[in-house]
Amino acid sequence: MKKADVELGAVVNAKSEEELKKQFQGTVEKIYENSALLAITSFDDVDAAAVSDLNYKLVVNFKNMKPARAAKKAKALSTNNVTIEKMSPTMKADDKDKDKKEKKEKKASAKKSK
C-alpha cells in the first residue's frame, strides 16, 4: 500500500518482518512517513503471546499492508461487553434502623404468644 491509500480507522491485513510469524489484521491508529501504528484486532493463535507482549499494537511499513478482507482461521480479539442493569433503590439508614426494630418487635411478640 501507499501512504495515500492508508486512512485513520481503516482495517488492514499486515505482516510483520520480525515480531509475528503469521499475517494479522489491524486498525490504523496513527500514520507516519513510511509506516503506520496498527491496533491488532485479529491474529493467529501461534502469535498470541507475541501480540500480548506488544500490547496489541505494532508499527508496520506500508509495503507490508493490504486492504482487509475477512480474516481466515484467525483469533478475533474479543471486546469487553459491559451491560448496565437497573438496580432497585436501596434503603436509607433511618429506614434500615426502623426495619430492624420492627423485626425485633415481631420476634419478641412471637415469643410472648408461645
Buried (B, 14 or more C-beta within 10 A) or exposed (E): BEEEEBEEEBBBBBBBEEBBEBBBBBBBEEBEEEBBBBBBBBBBEEBEEBBEEBEBEBBBBBEBBEEBEEBEEBBEBEEEEEEEEEEEEEEEEEEEEEEEEEEEEEEEEEEEEE
